[in-house]
Amino acid sequence: MRRARSRAPQPQAGRRTHRPALDGPRSGASGGVVHLRRRRRGRAAGHERGHEHDRAPRAGPGEPHGRRAYVRVPALGSAFVNPTIGVLALQGDVREHLAALRSLGADPISVRRPAELAACDGLVIPGGESTTMIKLARIFDLLEPLREAVGGGLPAFGTCAGMIMLADRIEDGAVGQETIGGLHITVRRNAFGRQVDSFEEDLHVDGLDEPVRAVFIRAPWVEAVDDDVEVLAQVEDGPAAGRIVAVRQGRLMATSFHPEVGGDARIHGMFVDLVRSS
Ligand SMILES: NC(=O)CC[C@H](N)C(=O)O
């Protein structure tokens, strides 16, 4: 298992640094204005990077006791280039996501502990089995940190079981099945049928010029979306035509299918761009 990263300060261009929290815009070293933004809540909690100077002082008045506040100081004029993107590694096809992210120049890490989650600029929740994944998240004390991180604005991308994990509401879930939530959708679990009903289809995805070969494996579909959710793709053929299978809502993305399978990293590319611009 990879541990939470603990590195010496790095001079690399584009590498993000953490500085004590400051309010409001302020002059940058080269005369430009650097907007210091408060670090997202979910990622401040349980933060355990290794260096004292990476750590912000304890939160000031008005902040919950013990919460550390962080700010991000982007290099002037450049988005951060190699974002650290975690893949929730409790169960499922973690390796395929790590490979896709690596091929895009992101810095992927496996996430099994709160400290690893806190080191992420974005998070992928893989395909697998959502009922198992959610139980393991509880057992590993990750469920609340995940909810706090996603609710606090951490960019997240769920595929198949990962879509279920991000959904606010489930139809046909296991009894009492919980989710991380955050994505304002109702997802229908196993909507296309059983494992033997798995299929592939060329799918047009909003934002991509050419269709993707979408692999559906005992997949959910999106039964309903709130107004703030953008539909990126719908099934084009067959009895399920019109069903919503890819969505975005702010910093959250989800697909019913598995873009991590088949060597086409364009949808991961959309997510990496989302992380870079967040
Ligand atoms: N391929 C998948 O991720 C299947 C999802 C699975 N049916 C679930 O409910 O979690």
The ligand as an SDF file (V2000), in Angstrom:
LIG
                    3D

 10  9  0  0  0  0  0  0  0  0999 V2000
  -19.3710   -2.6800  -12.8060 N   0  0  0  0  0  0  0  0  0  0  0  0
  -19.8300   -2.1510  -11.6980 C   0  0  0  0  0  0  0  0  0  0  0  0
  -19.2260   -1.2620  -11.0910 O   0  0  0  0  0  0  0  0  0  0  0  0
  -21.0980   -2.7470  -11.2100 C   0  0  0  0  0  0  0  0  0  0  0  0
  -21.7860   -1.9700  -10.1110 C   0  0  0  0  0  0  0  0  0  0  0  0
  -22.5440   -2.9090   -9.2100 C   0  0  0  0  0  0  0  0  0  0  0  0
  -23.6720   -3.4850   -9.8830 N   0  0  0  0  0  0  0  0  0  0  0  0
  -22.9650   -2.1720   -7.9440 C   0  0  0  0  0  0  0  0  0  0  0  0
  -24.1000   -2.1430   -7.5830 O   0  0  0  0  0  0  0  0  0  0  0  0
  -22.1390   -1.6220   -7.3120 O   0  0  0  0  0  0  0  0  0  0  0  0
  1  2  1  0
  2  3  2  0
  2  4  1  0
  4  5  1  0
  5  6  1  0
  6  7  1  0
  6  8  1  0
  8  9  2  0
  8 10  1  0
M  END
$$$$
